[in-house]
């Protein structure tokens, strides 16, 4: 079953606790937290104080996407602050397998992220290690971008590989996710769909979550 994972990057930080509780009421079990360092991506976002604050107001799973150049140093710090899942970019990890094992040893789920221009074939040797794979459907760094359709081809490849190799990693997608493409995303094989602007910029974020979840469920129930 596909999960809608709201990204707080798009939330109103003056009302962050309220907005998190709002999507929790819609049945959300996971929140996406974008960490940017201003180097790997041009934008700069939040540090561990935000993670600690979020952890105090919710028990849902906190999914941290590290868009940073030094994930080995900062992953344990965010885990200590309350992160349950840590994803790191293939593009910055010199020893990816070691980084993934380190995250797991620290007690979190470990994921690998690939940018739109990165071939999915480069992940073949770590798919038996990861807990999840995050496919970027926009170039990372800013919210509100247009969805890149080729991301779904990567998702389909991962879904086939997961079956063929009898693996159990989750497939996550992030960028441009909304009601107009959630059905295609669900049918491609995504487990976690990160949605920022389409949730928190909606008049009613809880309703936006419910409607996207329903659209995904309906898409999966239709036999082709």
N, C-alpha and C positions, 0 to 999 in steps of 0.2 A: 504494500500500500504506500503510495506516494505521500510524503510529508511536506507540508508547506513550512519553510524555515524563515521567519521574518528576519531581515537584516536591520540592526539598529543604526547602521550608518545613515539610514534615511529617516530615522525617528526625530522627534522634537526633544532635544536633550533637556529642555526646561521642564518637560513632563515625562521623563524617561520611565520612571517607576510606574506611572499611570498607564503609559502606552504598553509596557511589557505585560501588566496585569490584564489589559484589554485583549491582547492576542492570546494570552493564557486562557481567558474565558472562552475563546473560540476553539480550544482544544490543542493549541500549539504545545509541543513537547520539547522544542529545540529552538534556540535563538542563535543567530549568526552574528559574530563580532569581527569586524574588519580592523586589522592592525597594520598601519602603514607608517613607514619610516622616513618618507621624503627622499629616499635614495633609490631603492628598487622600483618604487612608483613615485610619481611627482607629488602626490598628496601626502598629508600627514594627519594621523587621527589620534586615537586614544592610547593610554598606557594602562598599567595595572590598577590604578585607583578606580577606573571605570569598571573593570572586571570585578574588583572587590565589591563595588557598590551594587552592581547587578546581582552578584551572588547573594547579597543580603536580602534582596527583595523577591527572589525567585529560586525555585528548586529545579527548573527545567534544565535540560542539557545545554551547556554553553559551548558553541562551536566556534573556535577561534581560527581565523584565516590570517596567517602571518605573511603579509606582503613586505618582507624585510630582508635585508642582506645578511643578517647574522642570526638565523633561526636557532642554531645550536645554543647560543648564549641565552636567548630570551624565551624559548619554549618552556624550560623548567620554571622560570619566573611566573609566566602566565598560568601554568598549571597550579602552582602554589597559590596564586591569587583566586583560583576557582574555575579555570577552564577544564572542560571535560574532553574536548576534542581539539586537536591541534593539526592544522594542515600547513604544509610547507611547500614552496615552489620548487619543482624540478630544476628550474632555470638558475637557482642560486645555491643548490646543495652540492658540495664537492663529493661528499660521501653519503649519498642519499639513504642507503640501507642502514648505515650506522645512525643517522639522524632519526630515522623512523623507529629503530629499536630503542633509542634513548628516550623518545617520547613515550613509548609503551612502558618502558622500565620506570618512568616517572609516574605512571598510573593513569595516563590518558589514552584515548584512541588516536591513532596516527593516520594522517591522510597526506596524499601528495596531490599537488595542484599543477595543472598544465595550462599555459596561456594559449590563445587561439592559434598562434603560429607554430606551436610545438607539436610535433607528430606524436600520436598516441603510442606508436610502436616503441618509443623510448622508455615506456614504463613496463615493458614485458617482464623484466627481471625483478621487479619489486611487487608485482601483483599478489604474490603469495605472502607478502609481509604486511601490506597495508590493511587498515580497517576500512578505509574509504578512499575514493578517488574523486577529486573535485575538478570538473571540466569548466573552464572559464568560457562563457558565451559572450563576453565583451573583453576588451583589453582592460586590465585592472587599474584601479586608481581613482575612478570617479563613478558615481551613481547616475542613474537615469539614461544610460546608453542604450542603443539599439541592439537587439538580440542578433547574434551571428549564427545563421542557420546551420553552418557546417559543424557546429558543436554537437548537433544531434547525431551526425555520422560517427563521431568519436564515442558518444554514449552507446550507440548500437553495437559498435565494435567491442566495447567493454562488456556489454551485456552478453554478447555471444561468447566472448572469452571466459567470462565467469562461469557460464554453463559448461563449456567444453573442458575447462580445467578443474571444474568442481570446486571453485573458490567461493568465498562468501563476503567479499568486500561490498560496501554500499557505494552507489554511484550518486554523486551530488553535482548539481549544475548551478552556476551563479552568473547573473548578468542579463538584464532585459527580460526577466521572467514576469509574465502577467497573464491576465485572463485570455488574451488573444492567442497565446501559444502554449498554455498549460496542458491542453489535451495532447498535442504533439509531443511535448516533453514527457508526459506520462507514458504514452505508447512506445516511446523510444527505449524506456527502461530505467528512467531516473527514479531513485528512492527518496532523495532529499532535494527539493527545489527551493533555492534561496530567492526570496522576494523582498525587495526593499521599498522602492518608490510605489510599486503597485499595492503595497499594504499600507505603509505609514503615510503616504500622501493621499490616500483615499479618505472620503468623508467619514467612513465607518471602517476602521482597520479590521475589526473582528468579522464584520460581514464580508470584507474582501477576502479574508482567509477562508471563510466557510464556502464562499462561492467558487474560489479556485479549487479547493479540495473537492467539492461536488463535481465540478467540471472534469477533474482528473479521474474521479471514480467512475463517472459516466463513460468517459473515453475508454477506460480499461474494461468496462463491462460489455462493450460492443464487440461482437465477434466479427472479424474481418474475413 
